Amino acid sequence: MAEPGHRAGVVAILGRPNAGKSTLLNRLVGEKLAIVTAKPQTTRSRILGILSLERAQLLLLDTPGLHASPKALNVALNRLVDEAAATCHVAAVLVDLRAGWGADHAGLLAGLVARRTPVIVVGSQLDRSEGREAAWPPEGVAAAAACVRVSAHTGEGLDRLLDALVSQLPESPPLYPEDQLSDRPLRFLAGELVREAAFEELSEELPYALAVEVVEFDESRPDRLRIRANLLVERSSQKPIVIGAGGSMIRRIGTRARAEIEKLLDRSVHLELWVKPERNWSRRLKRLKSLGYS
């Protein structure tokens, strides 16, 4: 049982692509639950990270970046953002201090305030010189409950952010066991780490045409976890690019992904990757749902 005054609830982390949402989630929970790359729009799903403190339990929702696009995949991702914003107890709106506050942030803030959702405006990238020198707080944020600046890389400002978030949560006992870090199964998290490796290794637009489907997740051996996954591409012409000359590219993807999966799970992993063309997977809503993107 929680002590009197204990708080718990959902915190939606919202903002533009590459604002640092996934990095912030990972830093707060202390584990790499959400994948992070230098390419924008890496997050394709709702990732829940559970942070259990003595005084509160924060259910941190990482969300895809706000963007406009008619493609089915992007429509599904925007729907996830809207759902998170509509159902959270408090919203953390991230603003890259280097890029500044924009009309999209203002619109998001206005919508949240209209629903009487408390908003914490969070300036990210404080460790960068351009971020530290940027004007703060931005104009037009008087309706926010608080404005804080943070660096998810150095940890600066995170205590102030947590204080602000916890103060807006309702009183409640913990909603999940205190040792649980996410509601996502390990199978899903492993697939995301494979996708992260593909994003890092592949160039240009190809990573955006790729999805990962884990088809085998065998934990029967205590000494080694066996994972088999398909890397889905939309055109047959993309398959040899992902495989690479003599299998060089897919080996690099597998080596990078296996190291991250072993770090997360703290056990040896046998990872087997296959490339499978699947025409228009990103345009079919049922397929997107089966891949966990809606």
Buried (B, 14 or more C-beta within 10 A) or exposed (E): EBEEEBBBBBBBBBBBBBBBBBBBBBBBBEBBBBBBBEBEBBBBBBBBBBBBBEEBBBBBBBBBBBBEEEEBBBEBBBEBBEBBBEEBBBBBBBBBBBBEBEEEBBEBBEBBBEEEBBBBBBBBBBBBEEBBEBEBBBEEBEEBBBBBBBBBBEEBBBEBBBEBBBBBBEEBEBEBEEEEBBEBEBBBBBBBBBBBBBBBBBEEEBBBBBBBBBEEBEEEEEEEBBBBBBBBBBEEEBBEBBBBEEEEBBBBBBEBBBBBBBEBBEEEBEBEBBBBBBEEBBEBEEBBEEBBBB
